[in-house]
Amino acid sequence: MSGFVRKLIREKEKEINFFGEFLKIKHHFFKDFNKKLASIDDKRNQSYITYDPELILFVLIMKNVSGIISMNRMTKDFNKYEVIDNIAKVLGYEDLEEIPHFDTINNFLKKLEVTDLEKIRDYMIRELLKKRSLEKYRLLDKYWCIAIDGSQLFSFKEKHCAHCLKKEHKNKDTGEIESVTYYHTVLEAKLILGNMTFSILTEFVENENESVSKQDCEITAAKRLMKKLKYKFRKLNICILGDSLYACEPIYKLFDEYKWKFIFRFKEGRARTLWAEIQTIKGIKNSEATSNLTCKSGDMDWKLTYINDVSYQNRLINAVDFTETIFKKSKNTSTNEKTSKNFVFVANIKFTKRNAFKIVAAGRSRWKIENEGFNNQKNIRYDIEHACCLDYQAMKNHYLVVQIADILRQLFESGSKAIKELKLGIQEMSSRILESLRQDTLTSEDILQLNQHIKIHDL
């Protein structure tokens, strides 16, 4: 990057109030967002309340949007008159003197019902689904793709609470238990919209109490998650994306009941009779049951074979075997080097020559819940494995606030043309937002402009 380009970027950054731009995006997509925060049911003793839920939750959201990891760091970084003044103006406070301390916030989260935060996220998702600009992300112009996957959040050497899952580590030779790990896991459903992944529903994998005979697991949690998803979004045309864990009869039955579509990664060892049937049909030369397609684009070569109506346990499953080959010129020789990846997917959508590659592309987009989803949230954006409070109820609420903040942050990065043109990294963006919140005092004119129509960059 030349010195002239770097200087140009610096000049552009000077003109941008990052906090102000964030507020514009938030207000554009979610006009009633602050009202939703204010409507939270506050179960604290009202005689001792200094800060209301709207203020507490907005401060916590800005902590995450600004990339601050710890609650102690948030209290220190937000301890500026400019921060207090900016937040007061956004929320319409006339006499705000302090930002709530992290102990106050955690005490609030300990008593907050998870369902209250879920209602805010439900509101956000419904508002987004109304946007015509997102219709282009529907699979086959009909289905909203939702990826589901689980991930571990916290682990402890000693029992953390009655809801902990536990894993025993045994000696390979004696079989005796040498140690036990206690941990908490979450199952996420994320709406896939291009490069954006928005949390649409969360199910915590947890034991009801410490005396259960059988631990909770991802499949059981998935059944609960999908039941809630169907209840909350009854009329939504849904296609669930998942790994091979979900390619099993109990999950298939739910799709029959809910009339949903699915695309699951499929691997050898999962439903062995189905795998064997697919391989047998695929191996028959000139079989009328199989169809082969190829496609080339630049240095990529795609080949697939799809098979419809494979019989499996009194049902018919459709399958596709897909191979991607990438050609690259060797640095030392003039020859091309090639790397190939193979994927098998099962689905309850019929494959055709027109839709086969689109279905495969949707199936492969499941990895975004791991990358743009869990990986970004763990290692780049928020460090969700950092326990901001050891109270289990507060831990769950902290996680849900991160999911709400993440929707806002992704829309800010993708929807603001001025921001997108800067091409800043995720951590650079976090520091700019925090710097703006701490230094760029909002004016009354800035607040009035929030109600004006703004042009959103093509999402």
N, C-alpha and C positions, 0 to 999 in steps of 0.2 A: 504494500500500500504506500503510495507516494506521500510526501509531506503535504502537498496541496490537498489531497483527498482527506488526510487526517485533520488538517486545519478546517476544511469544509464541514466535517462531521462535528468538530468541536463547536463551530459557530451555530450549527443546527441545534445542538444540545442546549446551548445557552438560551435559545428561543422557546424551549419547551418546559412547561411546568408539568413534570411527570405525575405528581399527585393530582393536579387539576385534570390532566388527560385521563387518568385512571377513573376519576369521578364521572367524567363525561361518558365513558364507556359503560360504567356501572349504571348510570341513570338512563342511558339509552336503552339498554336491554331490560333493566329491572327498575321501573319507575317507583314501584311500591316497596323496594327493598328495605329502606329504613323503617317503614311502617311495619313490615313483617318482623323485624328485629324487636321493635317496641311492643309487639303483641305477644311476646313470649310470656308464658305463665311463670311468674317469679314465686318460688316456694320458700324464699327466705323470710325471716321475721321482719315484717314491714316497719317495725319500730326502730330498727337499727340500720336501715338501708340509706346509703349515701349516693350510690351510683345505680342507675336503673339498667335493665338488661340491654337496651339499645346501645348505650355507651360502652358497656363491658364487651359486648360481642363485636362492636365495630372496632374497638381498640385491638381485640384479639385477631380479627380478620386482617387488620393493617399490619400486625406483627408478622403474620404469615406471608402476606403479599410483599412485604419488605424484605423477606428472606431472613428474619431474625429467628434463631433456633430456640434459645432458652428464654424462660419467663423473666429471669433475673436480668438478662441483657435487654429485654424489651423495656422493663421498668427504667433502666438507666438511659437507654437511647431515646425514650419518649419523654424524659424529664427535661423538657425545654418549653419555654413560653410559646414558641412558634408552633410546636406540636399541639399543645393544649388549645391554642387559638384556632388552628386549622380544624381540629376535630369539633370544637365548639360550634364553629360556623357551619360545618357540614350537617350537624345534627340539630342546629337551631337553638343551642344553649346560649344564654346571655351572661351567666355568672359561673361558668366552669373554672375552677381554680386549680384542680389537680386531675391527673389521669389515674384511674384506679391501680393500686399496687397489685403485683402478681398474686399475693395471698388472697386479696379480695376477689380476684377473678377466679382463682381455683376453688375458693369456698362457694362461689356461685355455681361453678360447673359441677361440683359434687352433688348438688341438689337438682340440677337441671335434668328434665326428662329427655332422653335421646330422641323421642318422637317429635319434640318441639323443633329441634334442629333439622330433622328429616322433613318437616313441613316447609321449612324455608327452602331447602334444596328442591323439594317437589315443585314449589312455586317457580323456581328458577328454570327447571327443566321444562315445565309446561310453557313458560314464556318463550323459551328458545325454540321449542317445537312449532310454535306459531309462525316463526320467521321463515318466509319463503326462500330466503337466501340459503337455507340449510337443506332444502328439498333435494338438491343435487347429490347429496350424500346417501340418499336412499338406495338400497340394493334393488336392481331391476325396477327402479322408479316406484317401489312399493314398500320395502321393508327397512325399518330402522335397525341397524346392526348394533347389538349390545354384547360386548365381550365380558365373560366372567372368569375370575381367577382368584386364587387365594394367596396370601402371603403372611409370613410371621412378622409381628410387630415388636414384641418385647420378650425377653427371656431372663430367667432368674435362677440362681442356684438353690434358693429356698422358696417354699410356697409363697406366692404373692397374695393370693386371695382364694376364696372358695370356688371361683370360676376358672381357675388355671387348668390348662391341659398339661399333661406331664409325659415325659419320655424317659424311659429307664435305659441306662447304658450298662450292658452286661459284659462280664469278662468272657472272651471268646473260648477260653479253655474250660473254665469252671462253671460258666453260666450264672455266676453270682452277680447281683446288682452292685455295681461299683459307684455309680452316681445317678442322680436324677436331675433332669432339666425341666423347669416349669416355664410355660410360655403362653403367650396370647397370639391368636391368629385372627385375621379378618378375611372375609370373602367379599370381593367387590364386583359390582356390575357397572360397566362404564360404556357410555354411549360413544360410539366411534364416528367422528365427523371429520374426515380427512386426517390431518395431523393433530387434531384436537381430540382429547379423550376426557369426557365429563362424567364424573361419578353420578349415577342415577339412583343407585341403591346400595346399601351396605348391610352385611349380615356378619355379626361377630360370632366366630366359632368358639363356643364356651360351654363349659359344664354348668348345668343348672345349680348344682351344689357339689360339695366335696365328697358326698357319699354315693354318687352315681355308680352303677355297676358297669356301664359302658360309656366311654368318652364320646363327646361330640366329635364330628368329623366333617370334612369338606362336602361330601355328598349329601349328608343330612342337612347341613347348612344351606346347600344349594337348593334343596327342596323348599326350605322355608323362604329363601330369597325369591325364588320364582313365584311362589304363592303370593308374596307381598307385591311383587312386580305386576302380576296379573291384576291384583286388586286395585292398585294405584293407577295403572294405565290400561284399563280394560279394553279400550278401543284401538290401542296402538298396534299397528302391524309390526311384529317383532321377529327378528332373526337372531338367535343366540349363537355366539361364537365361543368355542371352548376347546380345551385340549382333550387328549384321549381319555382322561379320567371320566368325563361325562358321557362317553359313548357306551352307555349301558342301559339295560331294559327299564329300570325304575325311572330314569330321566326321560327315556323315549315315551313312556306312558304319560308323563306330564305334558309333553308336546302334543300328544293326541288330544288330551283334555283341553288344553289352552288354545289349540289351533295355531300354534306358533311354528316357525321354521327354525331349523338348526343347521349349522355347519361345524363339524367337529374334526379336529386333527385325529388321525387314526394310526395306531402303531401296532406292529406285531406283538402279540402277547396280550392284547386287549380284545376280548371277544374272539377267541381263537378260531371258532368255527366260521365266523363271518370273514375273518382275515383269509382263512384257507379257501373259502368259496370265491372271494374276490380274486385271489391269485390264480385259482383254477380257471375261472372264466377268462381272465386276462391272458392266460397262457395258451388258450385255444386259437389257433391260426384261422384267420378269415371268419371269425365268429360274428354273427349278426348282432350279438348282444353287446359288443364293444364298439366304440367309435374313437378314432384317433385324430387329433388335431395338432397342428404345429403353427408357430408364430415366431417371427424374427423382428428385432428392433435394435438397431445399432450393434452393440457387442453382446447382446443377449439373445438366447435361443430358448424358446419354450415348447415343450412337448407334453401332451396329456392324453390319457386314455380314460374315457368315462364309461360307466356301466350303470344302467338304470334297473331298478326292480330286482335287487339281489334278495333272495329269500333268507330271512333270519328270524327265528322264534315267532312265527305266525305274523310277521310284518315284512314289508318290502323296504329296503334301504338302497339309496343311490350312492355310488362311490366314484371317486376320481383319483387317478394316479398322475401326479404332476412332477415334471423334472425341469429345473431351470439351469441352464448352462451359461456361464459368463466367460467371454474370451478376452484375454488381456495380453498385450505384447510383452514379451520377456525383455528385461532390461539388458541382459547379456547377449541374447541371440535375437534373430529376426523372426523367430517362430512365435506362434501364439500359445499362451498357456490357458488352460481352461479349468474352471472349477464348477462342479455340479452339485445341486441340492435336490433332494427328492422329498415329496410330500404326498401323503394319502389323506383324503378327506372323505367323510361320510356325511350325507345330508338327506333331508326329506324334501328337497327341491329337485324337480326333474331337470337333468342336464340336457341341453341342446347345443347345437353348433353355435348358436348366437349368444348363449349365456354362460357357457362352460368356463371361459377365462374370467368372466366377471365374478362368478361364484368362488373360483379359486382365489382371486384377489381379495375378496371379502374374507375368506377363511384365513388367509395369510395375515390379514390386518389384526388378527387376534393378538399377535405379539406386541401390539401397541399398548395393551394394558400392562405388559411387563416393562416396556421401555419408557414410553411417554407417561405411563401410569406409575407403577410401583418404583421403578428405578429412578425416575426423576424426583419423585417425592421422597425417596429415601436418601439419595446421594447428592442431589443437586439443588432442589428447591427448598425443602422443608425439614429434612431429616426426621421423618415420622417415626423412626425407631428411638428417638430421644424422648424419654418420658418427662413431660412437662409437669406432671403430678402423679404421685403413686396411688392415689385413690382410683379404684377401677372405674367408677362412674365418670369421674373427671377425665380419665384417660380416653374413654370412648368419645366423650364430648369434644375433647381436643382434636381427636382424629376427624370427627365430622366437620368441625370448623375449618380444618385444613382442606377438606373436600370442597366446601363452599368457597373458600378463598381461592382455590385452584381454578375453579370455573371462571371467577372474575379475572384472575391473572392471565389465563390463556386467552380470554376474549380481549383483554387489554393488549397483549402482544400481537394478536392476529387482526384485531379490528381497527386499531389506530394506524392510519397510513403514515403519519409523522414518526411514530415509534418504530414501525416495521422498516422504514427506510434507513434507520440508523444501524440495523443489523447487529444489535448488541447481544452478547451472550446472556444466558439466564442469570448468572450471578452479577454481571454488570448491570442488568436491568434492576435487580433487587437493590443494589447500592444506590442507583439513581432515584428510585422511588423513595427510599429512606432519606436520602439527602434532600430531596424536594420537600418531603413532609417536615423535615427539621429546619428548612431554611426559606422556602418559598411561601410566604404568607398569602393566603387567599384573600381576595378583595370581595366586597359585596357584589361587584360586577361579575366576578368569577362564579359566584353562587347563582346569580340570575341567569347566567348563560347555560346552566345545567338543564334548564327547561327548554332551551332552543334546540331545534333539529340539527343533528350533526351527520356528516357523511361518513359512513362506515366503510373501511377497506373490505374488499371482497374476501369473505372468510373462506 
